[in-house]
Amino acid sequence: MSFDHTEIGDFASERDAQDWAERNNLDLRNLHIRNRGGRGVTLSVRRSALGDTRPDDLSFGRRPGFC
């Protein structure tokens, strides 16, 4: 069975991506993590897990770079 995923962004490691998902109350079973070949990972989340409260902001407040 295939699910529709939304790309959230890049992380330094799989553990960082999982930590972000846990902070945003996402079930780890809804994640799709792709290895970027030694440059970290890309996180995608099953669209149905994101809800529809703010369809225009899928970053959940995450900003790229250092804050």
C-alpha atoms as an extended CHARMM CRD file, in Angstrom:
* protein
*
        67  EXT
         1         1  MET       CA              0.0000000000        0.0000000000        0.0000000000  PROA      1               0.0000000000
         2         2  SER       CA              1.3510000000        3.4040000000       -0.9560000000  PROA      2               0.0000000000
         3         3  PHE       CA              0.8320000000        6.6030000000        1.0240000000  PROA      3               0.0000000000
         4         4  ASP       CA              1.1460000000       10.2320000000       -0.0020000000  PROA      4               0.0000000000
         5         5  HSD       CA              4.0710000000       11.8760000000        1.8120000000  PROA      5               0.0000000000
         6         6  THR       CA              5.0230000000       15.5240000000        2.2220000000  PROA      6               0.0000000000
         7         7  GLU       CA              8.6960000000       16.4110000000        2.3680000000  PROA      7               0.0000000000
         8         8  ILE       CA              9.4930000000       18.3030000000        5.5570000000  PROA      8               0.0000000000
         9         9  GLY       CA             13.1900000000       18.9940000000        5.1350000000  PROA      9               0.0000000000
        10        10  ASP       CA             16.7770000000       17.9200000000        5.6430000000  PROA      10              0.0000000000
        11        11  PHE       CA             18.3490000000       16.9020000000        8.9340000000  PROA      11              0.0000000000
        12        12  ALA       CA             21.9090000000       16.1010000000        9.9660000000  PROA      12              0.0000000000
        13        13  SER       CA             21.0150000000       12.5570000000       11.0730000000  PROA      13              0.0000000000
        14        14  GLU       CA             18.1430000000       10.1010000000       11.3120000000  PROA      14              0.0000000000
        15        15  ARG       CA             18.0600000000       10.6460000000       15.0720000000  PROA      15              0.0000000000
        16        16  ASP       CA             17.5960000000       14.4190000000       14.5630000000  PROA      16              0.0000000000
        17        17  ALA       CA             14.6720000000       13.7590000000       12.2160000000  PROA      17              0.0000000000
        18        18  GLN       CA             13.0800000000       11.3700000000       14.7140000000  PROA      18              0.0000000000
        19        19  ASP       CA             13.5640000000       13.8660000000       17.5570000000  PROA      19              0.0000000000
        20        20  TRP       CA             11.8250000000       16.5540000000       15.4910000000  PROA      20              0.0000000000
        21        21  ALA       CA              8.9240000000       14.1760000000       14.7820000000  PROA      21              0.0000000000
        22        22  GLU       CA              8.5770000000       13.3050000000       18.4650000000  PROA      22              0.0000000000
        23        23  ARG       CA              8.5600000000       17.0190000000       19.4390000000  PROA      23              0.0000000000
        24        24  ASN       CA              5.7230000000       17.5180000000       16.9380000000  PROA      24              0.0000000000
        25        25  ASN       CA              3.7540000000       14.5220000000       18.2600000000  PROA      25              0.0000000000
        26        26  LEU       CA              4.1040000000       12.4720000000       15.0610000000  PROA      26              0.0000000000
        27        27  ASP       CA              4.0770000000        8.6930000000       15.1710000000  PROA      27              0.0000000000
        28        28  LEU       CA              7.4020000000        7.3280000000       13.9370000000  PROA      28              0.0000000000
        29        29  ARG       CA              5.4790000000        4.8730000000       11.7060000000  PROA      29              0.0000000000
        30        30  ASN       CA              4.3180000000        7.8630000000        9.6230000000  PROA      30              0.0000000000
        31        31  LEU       CA              7.8750000000        8.9160000000        8.7310000000  PROA      31              0.0000000000
        32        32  HSD       CA              9.8220000000        8.2390000000        5.5620000000  PROA      32              0.0000000000
        33        33  ILE       CA             13.5270000000        8.9550000000        6.0000000000  PROA      33              0.0000000000
        34        34  ARG       CA             15.8850000000        8.9540000000        3.0110000000  PROA      34              0.0000000000
        35        35  ASN       CA             19.6550000000        8.8910000000        3.3450000000  PROA      35              0.0000000000
        36        36  ARG       CA             21.3380000000       11.7080000000        1.3760000000  PROA      36              0.0000000000
        37        37  GLY       CA             24.6070000000        9.8310000000        0.9260000000  PROA      37              0.0000000000
        38        38  GLY       CA             26.6780000000       11.0210000000        3.8700000000  PROA      38              0.0000000000
        39        39  ARG       CA             25.1290000000       14.5050000000        3.8880000000  PROA      39              0.0000000000
        40        40  GLY       CA             22.3440000000       13.7380000000        6.3400000000  PROA      40              0.0000000000
        41        41  VAL       CA             18.7800000000       12.6120000000        5.7090000000  PROA      41              0.0000000000
        42        42  THR       CA             15.5900000000       13.9770000000        4.1800000000  PROA      42              0.0000000000
        43        43  LEU       CA             12.3920000000       13.5860000000        6.2070000000  PROA      43              0.0000000000
        44        44  SER       CA              8.9660000000       13.0730000000        4.6660000000  PROA      44              0.0000000000
        45        45  VAL       CA              5.7810000000       12.5710000000        6.6870000000  PROA      45              0.0000000000
        46        46  ARG       CA              2.5850000000       10.8090000000        5.6750000000  PROA      46              0.0000000000
        47        47  ARG       CA              0.1990000000       13.5940000000        4.6920000000  PROA      47              0.0000000000
        48        48  SER       CA             -2.7060000000       12.1160000000        6.6740000000  PROA      48              0.0000000000
        49        49  ALA       CA             -0.5910000000       12.3530000000        9.8520000000  PROA      49              0.0000000000
        50        50  LEU       CA             -0.0750000000       16.1000000000        9.4280000000  PROA      50              0.0000000000
        51        51  GLY       CA             -3.7160000000       17.0460000000        9.8290000000  PROA      51              0.0000000000
        52        52  ASP       CA             -5.2260000000       20.0060000000        8.0590000000  PROA      52              0.0000000000
        53        53  THR       CA             -5.0030000000       22.8400000000       10.5620000000  PROA      53              0.0000000000
        54        54  ARG       CA             -2.5120000000       24.8410000000        8.4580000000  PROA      54              0.0000000000
        55        55  PRO       CA             -2.1470000000       23.2900000000        4.9960000000  PROA      55              0.0000000000
        56        56  ASP       CA              0.0310000000       26.1970000000        3.8370000000  PROA      56              0.0000000000
        57        57  ASP       CA              2.6390000000       25.6970000000        6.6060000000  PROA      57              0.0000000000
        58        58  LEU       CA              3.9230000000       22.1310000000        6.6050000000  PROA      58              0.0000000000
        59        59  SER       CA              7.1840000000       23.0220000000        8.3510000000  PROA      59              0.0000000000
        60        60  PHE       CA              5.5680000000       23.2030000000       11.8200000000  PROA      60              0.0000000000
        61        61  GLY       CA              7.6220000000       26.3110000000       12.5070000000  PROA      61              0.0000000000
        62        62  ARG       CA             10.9290000000       24.6690000000       11.5860000000  PROA      62              0.0000000000
        63        63  ARG       CA             13.3360000000       27.1330000000       10.0260000000  PROA      63              0.0000000000
        64        64  PRO       CA             16.3330000000       26.1890000000        7.9120000000  PROA      64              0.0000000000
        65        65  GLY       CA             19.7930000000       26.9880000000        9.2220000000  PROA      65              0.0000000000
        66        66  PHE       CA             20.8060000000       27.9850000000       12.7010000000  PROA      66              0.0000000000
        67        67  CYS       CA             18.4720000000       29.8730000000       15.0010000000  PROA      67              0.0000000000
